[in-house]
Amino acid sequence: MSAEIICVGTELLLGDILNSNAQYLAQQLAKLGIPHYYQTVVGDNPERLKQIIEIASQRVEILIFTGGLGPTPDDLTCETIADFFGVPLVEQPDIIEDITKKYFQRGRVMTPSNRKQALIPQGAKILPNPTGTAPGIIWEPRPGLTIFTFPGVPSEMHRMWEETAVPYLKSQGWGKEIIYSRMLKFWGIAESALAEQVAAYLNLPNPTVAPYSSRGEVKLRVSAKAASVAQAQDFIAPIEKQIREIAGLDYYGADDETLASVVGELLRARGETLSVAESCTGGGLGQMLTEISGSSDYFWGGVISYDNFVKEKLLGVNSQDLAKHGAVSSIVAEQMAQGVQSRLSTTWGLSITGIAGPTGGTETKPVGLVYIGLAGPNGKVESFEYRFGAARGRSLIRHVSACTALDNLRRKLLSQ
């Protein structure tokens, strides 16, 4: 048995609203151990919605609809579902009473159009909406098929799911197994290279392993189906251990961990501090670090040295080196790292200078050329050259530069 999520709303197709409901429901289905293999978004069009229902109802046993339950003419979900199954809509006095009461509590009078929300397919059960005016339904139009409808407002849908839908599904025998996942994260390796290294794990039945790539980062989702979270974790643990051993330092964390949080914990454990000097990233590196609560324990601050005047006057970069090698060079990156480390009296100094584009590149120094400098506690200063490529675009070059700088520091901390 599996479920399908059908999100109704032309605004979703136009991209005016982010479809967070599908993500939420997918996560919730996994918690109940209910597999789902399809998600569909359809506009406010009865005929197209019927086509979707016809396809979906033949391949799954649970249909979950969000959107299209309001009082306006384009809210057609219940009406279309009833029409598809050849069942009349019936006005429910309990719903009218609930809507009237909610309007009264808000100091308003229910308009006639709101009565539309009280029409549900004959034989369907009401799925109460504690906060909004549009209830949903739980309906079995035929044996082996259960339909849930929810409004599109996420806060309303979440509460309706948790308070009514989940208990109902559990009463039908669902929730005895769960699908639990660990998201392993990697930096400094391509998705294809990592997939080759862990190829033997990509066809496991339980747990399963699947690769993902996003904004320079590679992830492996390890998912297990089990009777409990604890049992699933037991299934995942040996696979995770083996993958981490294969990946080595390319693995940096899991689930909610970020490069910034991992670096922060390493610095905190060592009682060390960090300052940063940024040019092309314009404060992005500092932002990543300060997004972590408690980062003031180890992060003391930074300098956004966008202009060469700031590099010289605040960071002590040699003007002759700037003139000879340019701001985007290894020697300047090293002096920026040393300068901020010295002026802020921190254990480590980390710097970034580069060409994020789309303008500013030359034949010898193309867009995407970035230098990262790292000054350590032993007086040693290093720099690293990267060519991220103009095709990535300005925003992604800046993001990858900041993450790569953190990754360089992470690797250095782990190697000492």
MARRO-600249 format. One record per residue (C-alpha): z, y, x; residue number from 1; residue in three letters. Coordinates in steps of 0.1 Angstrom, whole numbers, always signed. Each point is the difference from the previous one (the first is absolute). Example, Ala and Ser with C-alpha at 12.3 -4.5 7.8 and 13.67 -1.06 7.14 Angstrom:
BEGIN
+-------+-------+-------+-----+------+
|    up | north |  east |  nr | rest |
+-------+-------+-------+-----+------+
|   +78 |   -45 |  +123 |   1 |  ALA |
|    -7 |   +34 |   +14 |   2 |  SER |
+-------+-------+-------+-----+------+
This chain:
BEGIN
+-------+-------+-------+-----+------+
|    up | north |  east |  nr | rest |
+-------+-------+-------+-----+------+
|    +0 |    +0 |    +0 |   1 |  MET |
|    -9 |   +35 |   +13 |   2 |  SER |
|    +0 |   +36 |   -11 |   3 |  ALA |
|   -25 |   +28 |    +0 |   4 |  GLU |
|    +8 |   +37 |    +1 |   5 |  ILE |
|   -23 |   +23 |   -21 |   6 |  ILE |
|    +5 |   +37 |    +4 |   7 |  CYS |
|   -16 |   +22 |   -26 |   8 |  VAL |
|    -9 |   +36 |    +5 |   9 |  GLY |
|   -31 |   +20 |   +10 |  10 |  THR |
|   +22 |   +22 |   +21 |  11 |  GLU |
|    +7 |   -30 |   +22 |  12 |  LEU |
|   -38 |    -6 |    +5 |  13 |  LEU |
|    -5 |   +37 |    +9 |  14 |  LEU |
|   +28 |    -1 |   +26 |  15 |  GLY |
|   +20 |   +27 |   -18 |  16 |  ASP |
|   +31 |   -23 |    -1 |  17 |  ILE |
|   +11 |   -25 |   +27 |  18 |  LEU |
|    +3 |   -34 |   -15 |  19 |  ASN |
|   +35 |    -8 |   +10 |  20 |  SER |
|    +6 |   -22 |   -31 |  21 |  ASN |
|   -22 |   -28 |   +14 |  22 |  ALA |
|   +19 |    +0 |   +33 |  23 |  GLN |
|   +34 |    -1 |   -18 |  24 |  TYR |
|   -10 |   -28 |   -24 |  25 |  LEU |
|   -15 |   -20 |   +29 |  26 |  ALA |
|   +33 |    +2 |   +18 |  27 |  GLN |
|   +19 |    -9 |   -31 |  28 |  GLN |
|   -22 |   -31 |    -8 |  29 |  LEU |
|    +6 |   -12 |   +36 |  30 |  ALA |
|   +38 |    +2 |    -6 |  31 |  LYS |
|    -4 |   -23 |   -30 |  32 |  LEU |
|   -23 |   -24 |   +19 |  33 |  GLY |
|   -29 |    +8 |   -24 |  34 |  ILE |
|   -33 |    -1 |   +19 |  35 |  PRO |
|   -26 |   +26 |    -8 |  36 |  HIS |
|   -35 |    +1 |   +14 |  37 |  TYR |
|   -17 |   +28 |   -19 |  38 |  TYR |
|    +6 |   +37 |    -8 |  39 |  GLN |
|   -23 |   +21 |   -21 |  40 |  THR |
|    -3 |   +37 |    -7 |  41 |  VAL |
|   -20 |   +10 |   -31 |  42 |  VAL |
|    -6 |   +33 |   -17 |  43 |  GLY |
|   +10 |   +11 |   -35 |  44 |  ASP |
|   -30 |   -19 |   -15 |  45 |  ASN |
|    +5 |   -27 |   -27 |  46 |  PRO |
|   -31 |   -20 |    +8 |  47 |  GLU |
|    +6 |    -1 |   +37 |  48 |  ARG |
|   +36 |    -9 |    -6 |  49 |  LEU |
|   -10 |   -29 |   -23 |  50 |  LYS |
|   -23 |   -13 |   +28 |  51 |  GLN |
|   +29 |    +0 |   +24 |  52 |  ILE |
|   +22 |   -18 |   -25 |  53 |  ILE |
|   -26 |   -27 |    -6 |  54 |  GLU |
|    -3 |    -7 |   +37 |  55 |  ILE |
|   +37 |    +2 |    +8 |  56 |  ALA |
|   +12 |   -20 |   -30 |  57 |  SER |
|   -21 |   -30 |   +12 |  58 |  GLN |
|   +15 |    -1 |   +35 |  59 |  ARG |
|   +37 |    +9 |    -3 |  60 |  VAL |
|   +29 |    -7 |   -23 |  61 |  GLU |
|   +17 |   +34 |    +2 |  62 |  ILE |
|   -17 |   +33 |    -6 |  63 |  LEU |
|   +19 |   +31 |    +9 |  64 |  ILE |
|   -14 |   +34 |   -12 |  65 |  PHE |
|   +11 |   +34 |   +11 |  66 |  THR |
|   -12 |   +33 |   -16 |  67 |  GLY |
|   -17 |    +9 |   -32 |  68 |  GLY |
|   +31 |    -2 |   -23 |  69 |  LEU |
|    +4 |   +37 |    -8 |  70 |  GLY |
|    -7 |   +20 |   -32 |  71 |  PRO |
|   -34 |   +15 |   +11 |  72 |  THR |
|   -34 |   -13 |   -11 |  73 |  PRO |
|    -8 |   -14 |   +34 |  74 |  ASP |
|   +32 |   -22 |    -1 |  75 |  ASP |
|   -18 |   -32 |   -12 |  76 |  LEU |
|   +17 |   -29 |   +17 |  77 |  THR |
|   +19 |   -16 |   -29 |  78 |  CYS |
|   -28 |    +7 |   -24 |  79 |  GLU |
|   -26 |   -15 |   +22 |  80 |  THR |
|   +21 |   -31 |    +8 |  81 |  ILE |
|    +6 |    -6 |   -37 |  82 |  ALA |
|   -37 |    +4 |    -8 |  83 |  ASP |
|   -10 |   -24 |   +28 |  84 |  PHE |
|   +22 |   -27 |   -15 |  85 |  PHE |
|    -9 |    +8 |   -36 |  86 |  GLY |
|   +35 |   +10 |   -10 |  87 |  VAL |
|    +9 |   +30 |   -21 |  88 |  PRO |
|   +24 |   +27 |   +12 |  89 |  LEU |
|   +32 |    +4 |   -19 |  90 |  VAL |
|   +22 |   +31 |    -1 |  91 |  GLU |
|   +36 |    -8 |   +11 |  92 |  GLN |
|   +27 |   +21 |   -18 |  93 |  PRO |
|   +24 |    -7 |   +29 |  94 |  ASP |
|   -24 |   +18 |   +24 |  95 |  ILE |
|    -4 |   +30 |   -24 |  96 |  ILE |
|   +38 |    +3 |    -2 |  97 |  GLU |
|    +4 |    -2 |   +38 |  98 |  ASP |
|   -27 |   +26 |    +6 |  99 |  ILE |
|   +14 |   +23 |   -26 | 100 |  THR |
|   +35 |    -3 |   +15 | 101 |  LYS |
|   -13 |    +8 |   +35 | 102 |  LYS |
|   -19 |   +31 |   -12 | 103 |  TYR |
|   +31 |   +12 |   -19 | 104 |  PHE |
|   +22 |    -4 |   +32 | 105 |  GLN |
|   -25 |   +22 |   +18 | 106 |  ARG |
|    +1 |   +26 |   -27 | 107 |  GLY |
|   -36 |    -7 |   -12 | 108 |  ARG |
|   -16 |   -15 |   -31 | 109 |  VAL |
|   -22 |   -31 |    +3 | 110 |  MET |
|   -37 |    +8 |    -6 | 111 |  THR |
|   -22 |   -22 |   -22 | 112 |  PRO |
|   -20 |   -12 |   +30 | 113 |  SER |
|   +31 |   -17 |   +14 | 114 |  ASN |
|    +0 |   -25 |   -29 | 115 |  ARG |
|   -29 |   -16 |   +19 | 116 |  LYS |
|   +25 |   -13 |   +26 | 117 |  GLN |
|   +17 |   -20 |   -28 | 118 |  ALA |
|   -31 |   -22 |    -6 | 119 |  LEU |
|    +1 |   -33 |   +18 | 120 |  ILE |
|   -19 |   -33 |    -5 | 121 |  PRO |
|   +12 |   -22 |   -28 | 122 |  GLN |
|   +24 |   -26 |   +13 | 123 |  GLY |
|    +8 |   +19 |   +32 | 124 |  ALA |
|   +35 |    +8 |   +11 | 125 |  LYS |
|   +11 |   +35 |    +9 | 126 |  ILE |
|    +6 |    +6 |   +37 | 127 |  LEU |
|   +25 |   +30 |    -2 | 128 |  PRO |
|    -4 |   +32 |   +19 | 129 |  ASN |
|   +35 |   +14 |    +6 | 130 |  PRO |
|   -12 |   +33 |   +14 | 131 |  THR |
|   -35 |    +8 |   -14 | 132 |  GLY |
|   -16 |    -1 |   -35 | 133 |  THR |
|   -26 |   -27 |    +7 | 134 |  ALA |
|   +13 |   -35 |    -3 | 135 |  PRO |
|   -18 |   -30 |   +13 | 136 |  GLY |
|    -6 |   -35 |   -14 | 137 |  ILE |
|    +6 |   -36 |   +10 | 138 |  ILE |
|   -25 |   -21 |   -18 | 139 |  TRP |
|   -15 |   -35 |    +1 | 140 |  GLU |
|   -33 |    +4 |   -18 | 141 |  PRO |
|    -8 |   -37 |    +7 | 142 |  ARG |
|   +19 |   -29 |   +16 | 143 |  PRO |
|    +1 |    +3 |   +38 | 144 |  GLY |
|    -6 |   +38 |    +1 | 145 |  LEU |
|   +27 |   +27 |    +1 | 146 |  THR |
|    -7 |   +37 |    -1 | 147 |  ILE |
|   +23 |   +28 |   +11 | 148 |  PHE |
|    -9 |   +37 |    -4 | 149 |  THR |
|   +17 |   +29 |   +16 | 150 |  PHE |
|    -5 |   +38 |    +0 | 151 |  PRO |
|   -16 |   +14 |   +32 | 152 |  GLY |
|   +31 |   +22 |    +8 | 153 |  VAL |
|   +15 |   -18 |   +30 | 154 |  PRO |
|   +36 |    +8 |    -7 | 155 |  SER |
|    -3 |   -13 |   -36 | 156 |  GLU |
|   -19 |   -31 |   +10 | 157 |  MET |
|   +25 |    -9 |   +27 | 158 |  HIS |
|   +29 |    +0 |   -23 | 159 |  ARG |
|   -18 |   -19 |   -28 | 160 |  MET |
|   -11 |   -26 |   +26 | 161 |  TRP |
|   +35 |    -5 |   +14 | 162 |  GLU |
|   +20 |    +1 |   -33 | 163 |  GLU |
|   -23 |   -20 |   -23 | 164 |  THR |
|   -30 |   -16 |   +17 | 165 |  ALA |
|   +19 |   -16 |   +29 | 166 |  VAL |
|   +26 |   -16 |   -23 | 167 |  PRO |
|   -28 |   -12 |   -23 | 168 |  TYR |
|   -19 |   -16 |   +28 | 169 |  LEU |
|   +31 |   -17 |   +14 | 170 |  LYS |
|    +7 |   -14 |   -35 | 171 |  SER |
|   -34 |   -16 |    +2 | 172 |  GLN |
|    +8 |   -17 |   +33 | 173 |  GLY |
|   -12 |   +25 |   +25 | 174 |  TRP |
|   +21 |   +13 |   +28 | 175 |  GLY |
|   +11 |   -34 |   +12 | 176 |  LYS |
|   -21 |    +6 |   +31 | 177 |  GLU |
|    -7 |   +32 |   +19 | 178 |  ILE |
|   -26 |   +12 |   +24 | 179 |  ILE |
|   +16 |   +17 |   +30 | 180 |  TYR |
|   -18 |   +18 |   +28 | 181 |  SER |
|    +7 |   +13 |   +34 | 182 |  ARG |
|   -24 |   +26 |   +14 | 183 |  MET |
|    -3 |    -4 |   +38 | 184 |  LEU |
|   -13 |   +31 |   +18 | 185 |  LYS |
|   -20 |    +4 |   +32 | 186 |  PHE |
|   -13 |   +29 |   +21 | 187 |  TRP |
|   -24 |    +0 |   +30 | 188 |  GLY |
|   -21 |   -30 |   -12 | 189 |  ILE |
|   -31 |    -2 |   -22 | 190 |  ALA |
|    +2 |   -20 |   -32 | 191 |  GLU |
|   -28 |   -23 |   +11 | 192 |  SER |
|   +18 |    -7 |   +33 | 193 |  ALA |
|   +33 |    -7 |   -17 | 194 |  LEU |
|   -17 |   -22 |   -26 | 195 |  ALA |
|   -15 |   -21 |   +28 | 196 |  GLU |
|   +34 |    -4 |   +16 | 197 |  GLN |
|   +17 |   -12 |   -32 | 198 |  VAL |
|   -30 |   -18 |   -15 | 199 |  ALA |
|   +19 |   -33 |    -3 | 200 |  ALA |
|   +24 |   +17 |   -25 | 201 |  TYR |
|   -26 |   +16 |   -23 | 202 |  LEU |
|    -6 |   -31 |   -20 | 203 |  ASN |
|   +36 |   -11 |    -7 | 204 |  LEU |
|    +8 |    -9 |   -36 | 205 |  PRO |
|   +36 |   +12 |    -2 | 206 |  ASN |
|    +8 |   +24 |   +15 | 207 |  PRO |
|   -34 |   +17 |    +2 | 208 |  THR |
|   -10 |   +25 |   +27 | 209 |  VAL |
|   -25 |   +28 |    -6 | 210 |  ALA |
|   -11 |   +28 |   +24 | 211 |  PRO |
|    -4 |   +37 |   -10 | 212 |  TYR |
|   -10 |   +31 |   +19 | 213 |  SER |
|    +8 |   +36 |    -9 | 214 |  SER |
|    -2 |   +33 |   +20 | 215 |  ARG |
|    +2 |   -17 |   +34 | 216 |  GLY |
|   +27 |   -24 |    -9 | 217 |  GLU |
|    -5 |   -38 |    -6 | 218 |  VAL |
|   +22 |   -19 |   -23 | 219 |  LYS |
|    +6 |   -37 |    -9 | 220 |  LEU |
|   +14 |    -7 |   -34 | 221 |  ARG |
|   +19 |   -33 |    +0 | 222 |  VAL |
|    +7 |   -11 |   -35 | 223 |  SER |
|   +20 |   -30 |   -13 | 224 |  ALA |
|    +5 |   -14 |   -35 | 225 |  LYS |
|   +35 |   -15 |    -4 | 226 |  ALA |
|   +29 |    -4 |   -24 | 227 |  ALA |
|   +19 |   +30 |   +16 | 228 |  SER |
|    -4 |   +28 |   +25 | 229 |  VAL |
|   +22 |   -19 |   +24 | 230 |  ALA |
|   -22 |   -31 |    -2 | 231 |  GLN |
|   -31 |   +21 |    +4 | 232 |  ALA |
|   +15 |   +16 |   +31 | 233 |  GLN |
|    +7 |   -34 |   +14 | 234 |  ASP |
|   -37 |   -10 |    -5 | 235 |  PHE |
|   -12 |   +33 |   +17 | 236 |  ILE |
|   +25 |    +2 |   +29 | 237 |  ALA |
|   -16 |   -27 |   +23 | 238 |  PRO |
|   -36 |   +13 |    -7 | 239 |  ILE |
|   +11 |   +36 |    +7 | 240 |  GLU |
|   +17 |   -11 |   +33 | 241 |  LYS |
|   -31 |   -18 |   +12 | 242 |  GLN |
|   -23 |   +30 |    -9 | 243 |  ILE |
|   +23 |   +24 |   +18 | 244 |  ARG |
|    +0 |   -22 |   +31 | 245 |  GLU |
|   -38 |    -1 |    +0 | 246 |  ILE |
|    -3 |   +38 |    -6 | 247 |  ALA |
|   +25 |   +10 |   +26 | 248 |  GLY |
|    +5 |   +38 |    +4 | 249 |  LEU |
|   -29 |    +7 |   -25 | 250 |  ASP |
|   +26 |    -9 |   -27 | 251 |  TYR |
|   +23 |   +29 |    -7 | 252 |  TYR |
|   +17 |    -5 |   -33 | 253 |  GLY |
|    +0 |   -12 |   -36 | 254 |  ALA |
|    +1 |   +12 |   -36 | 255 |  ASP |
|   +14 |   +36 |    -2 | 256 |  ASP |
|    +2 |    +4 |   +38 | 257 |  GLU |
|   -22 |   +26 |   +16 | 258 |  THR |
|    -8 |    +8 |   +36 | 259 |  LEU |
|   +22 |   +30 |    -2 | 260 |  ALA |
|   +29 |   -19 |   -15 | 261 |  SER |
|    -3 |   -28 |   +26 | 262 |  VAL |
|    -2 |   +24 |   +29 | 263 |  VAL |
|   +30 |   +18 |   -14 | 264 |  GLY |
|   +21 |   -31 |    -2 | 265 |  GLU |
|    -9 |    -9 |   +36 | 266 |  LEU |
|   +10 |   +35 |   +12 | 267 |  LEU |
|   +33 |    -1 |   -20 | 268 |  ARG |
|    +9 |   -34 |   +14 | 269 |  ALA |
|    -5 |   +13 |   +35 | 270 |  ARG |
|   +17 |   +33 |    -6 | 271 |  GLY |
|   -31 |   +19 |   +11 | 272 |  GLU |
|   -18 |   +31 |   -13 | 273 |  THR |
|   -36 |   +11 |    -6 | 274 |  LEU |
|   -19 |   +33 |    -2 | 275 |  SER |
|   -37 |    +5 |    -6 | 276 |  VAL |
|   -28 |   +24 |    +9 | 277 |  ALA |
|   -30 |    +0 |   -23 | 278 |  GLU |
|   -34 |   +16 |    +1 | 279 |  SER |
|   -27 |   -16 |   -22 | 280 |  CYS |
|   +25 |   -17 |   -23 | 281 |  THR |
|   +16 |   +34 |    -9 | 282 |  GLY |
|   +35 |   -14 |    -7 | 283 |  GLY |
|   -10 |   -33 |   -16 | 284 |  GLY |
|   +19 |   -20 |   +26 | 285 |  LEU |
|   +32 |   +20 |    -6 | 286 |  GLY |
|    -5 |    -4 |   -38 | 287 |  GLN |
|    -2 |   -38 |    +4 | 288 |  MET |
|   +32 |    +0 |   +20 | 289 |  LEU |
|   +19 |   +23 |   -23 | 290 |  THR |
|   -10 |   -20 |   -31 | 291 |  GLU |
|   +27 |   -25 |   +11 | 292 |  ILE |
|   +35 |    +8 |   -13 | 293 |  SER |
|   +24 |    +4 |   +29 | 294 |  GLY |
|   -28 |    +7 |   +26 | 295 |  SER |
|   +20 |   +30 |   +13 | 296 |  SER |
|   +21 |   -27 |   +19 | 297 |  ASP |
|   -29 |    -4 |   +24 | 298 |  TYR |
|   -27 |   +25 |    -7 | 299 |  PHE |
|    +8 |   +35 |   +13 | 300 |  TRP |
|   -32 |   +19 |    -9 | 301 |  GLY |
|   -35 |    +9 |   +12 | 302 |  GLY |
|   -25 |   +27 |    +9 | 303 |  VAL |
|   -33 |    +4 |   -18 | 304 |  ILE |
|   -20 |   +13 |   +29 | 305 |  SER |
|   -33 |    +6 |   -17 | 306 |  TYR |
|   -11 |   +29 |   +22 | 307 |  ASP |
|    -1 |    -2 |   +38 | 308 |  ASN |
|   +23 |   +30 |    +2 | 309 |  PHE |
|   +28 |   -21 |   -16 | 310 |  VAL |
|    -8 |   -29 |   +23 | 311 |  LYS |
|    +5 |   +23 |   +30 | 312 |  GLU |
|   +29 |   +22 |   -11 | 313 |  LYS |
|   +21 |   -25 |   -20 | 314 |  LEU |
|    -8 |   -33 |   +17 | 315 |  LEU |
|    -8 |   +11 |   +35 | 316 |  GLY |
|   -35 |   -14 |    +2 | 317 |  VAL |
|   -18 |   +12 |   +31 | 318 |  ASN |
|   -26 |   +26 |    -8 | 319 |  SER |
|   -23 |   -11 |   +28 | 320 |  GLN |
|    +1 |   -36 |   -13 | 321 |  ASP |
|    -9 |   +13 |   -34 | 322 |  LEU |
|   -29 |   +20 |   +14 | 323 |  ALA |
|   -12 |   -29 |   +21 | 324 |  LYS |
|    +5 |   -30 |   -23 | 325 |  HIS |
|    +3 |   +15 |   -34 | 326 |  GLY |
|   +27 |    -4 |   -26 | 327 |  ALA |
|   -12 |   -34 |    -9 | 328 |  VAL |
|    +7 |   -19 |   +32 | 329 |  SER |
|   +24 |   -25 |   +14 | 330 |  SER |
|   +16 |   +25 |   +24 | 331 |  ILE |
|    +7 |   +25 |   -29 | 332 |  VAL |
|   +14 |   -28 |   -22 | 333 |  ALA |
|   +24 |   -10 |   +28 | 334 |  GLU |
|   +11 |   +36 |    +6 | 335 |  GLN |
|    +6 |    +5 |   -37 | 336 |  MET |
|   +22 |   -31 |    -2 | 337 |  ALA |
|   +19 |   +11 |   +31 | 338 |  GLN |
|    +4 |   +35 |   -13 | 339 |  GLY |
|   +14 |    -9 |   -33 | 340 |  VAL |
|   +23 |   -26 |   +15 | 341 |  GLN |
|   +14 |   +25 |   +25 | 342 |  SER |
|    +4 |   +30 |   -24 | 343 |  ARG |
|   +17 |   -21 |   -27 | 344 |  LEU |
|   +19 |   -21 |   +24 | 345 |  SER |
|    -9 |   -33 |   -16 | 346 |  THR |
|    -3 |   -35 |   +14 | 347 |  THR |
|   -37 |    -3 |    -9 | 348 |  TRP |
|   -28 |   +25 |    -5 | 349 |  GLY |
|   -31 |   -10 |   -20 | 350 |  LEU |
|   -32 |   +21 |    -2 | 351 |  SER |
|   -33 |    +0 |   -17 | 352 |  ILE |
|   -31 |   +21 |    +8 | 353 |  THR |
|   -35 |    -8 |   -13 | 354 |  GLY |
|   -31 |   +10 |   -20 | 355 |  ILE |
|    +4 |    -9 |   -36 | 356 |  ALA |
|   -33 |   +16 |   -11 | 357 |  GLY |
|   -22 |    +3 |   -17 | 358 |  PRO |
|    -9 |   +28 |   +24 | 359 |  THR |
|   +11 |    +5 |   +36 | 360 |  GLY |
|   -15 |   -31 |   +15 | 361 |  GLY |
|   -23 |    -1 |   +30 | 362 |  THR |
|   -21 |   -27 |   +17 | 363 |  GLU |
|   +28 |    -6 |   +26 | 364 |  THR |
|   +28 |    +6 |   -25 | 365 |  LYS |
|   -10 |   -13 |   -34 | 366 |  PRO |
|   +18 |    +4 |   -33 | 367 |  VAL |
|   +27 |   -27 |    -1 | 368 |  GLY |
|    +9 |    +2 |   +37 | 369 |  LEU |
|   +38 |    +1 |    +1 | 370 |  VAL |
|   +25 |    +0 |   +29 | 371 |  TYR |
|   +36 |   -11 |    -5 | 372 |  ILE |
|   +27 |    +9 |   +26 | 373 |  GLY |
|   +33 |   -17 |    +4 | 374 |  LEU |
|   +28 |   +13 |   +23 | 375 |  ALA |
|   +29 |   -24 |    +5 | 376 |  GLY |
|   +36 |    +1 |   +13 | 377 |  PRO |
|    -9 |   -12 |   +35 | 378 |  ASN |
|   -23 |   +30 |    +7 | 379 |  GLY |
|   -31 |   -21 |    -5 | 380 |  LYS |
|   -27 |   +16 |   -21 | 381 |  VAL |
|   -30 |   -19 |   -15 | 382 |  GLU |
|   -30 |    +9 |   -20 | 383 |  SER |
|   -23 |   -21 |   -22 | 384 |  PHE |
|   -36 |    +7 |   -10 | 385 |  GLU |
|   -14 |   -10 |   -34 | 386 |  TYR |
|   -34 |    +5 |   -16 | 387 |  ARG |
|    +5 |    -3 |   -37 | 388 |  PHE |
|   -36 |   +10 |    -9 | 389 |  GLY |
|   -12 |   +29 |   -21 | 390 |  ALA |
|    -8 |   -23 |   -29 | 391 |  ALA |
|   +36 |    -3 |    -9 | 392 |  ARG |
|    +2 |   +36 |   -10 | 393 |  GLY |
|   +26 |   +27 |    +8 | 394 |  ARG |
|   +28 |   -12 |   -22 | 395 |  SER |
|    -1 |   -36 |   +12 | 396 |  LEU |
|    -4 |    +9 |   +37 | 397 |  ILE |
|   +32 |   +21 |    -3 | 398 |  ARG |
|   +18 |   -28 |   -18 | 399 |  HIS |
|   -10 |   -27 |   +24 | 400 |  VAL |
|    +8 |   +23 |   +30 | 401 |  SER |
|   +36 |    +5 |   -12 | 402 |  ALA |
|    +5 |   -37 |    -8 | 403 |  CYS |
|   -15 |   -10 |   +34 | 404 |  THR |
|   +24 |   +23 |   +17 | 405 |  ALA |
|   +29 |   -16 |   -17 | 406 |  LEU |
|   -14 |   -34 |    +8 | 407 |  ASP |
|    -2 |    +8 |   +37 | 408 |  ASN |
|   +36 |   +11 |    +0 | 409 |  LEU |
|   +10 |   -32 |   -19 | 410 |  ARG |
|   -17 |   -22 |   +25 | 411 |  ARG |
|   +16 |   +19 |   +29 | 412 |  LYS |
|   +35 |    -4 |   -15 | 413 |  LEU |
|    -5 |   -37 |    -6 | 414 |  LEU |
|   -12 |    -6 |   +35 | 415 |  SER |
|   +30 |   +15 |   +17 | 416 |  GLN |
+-------+-------+-------+-----+------+
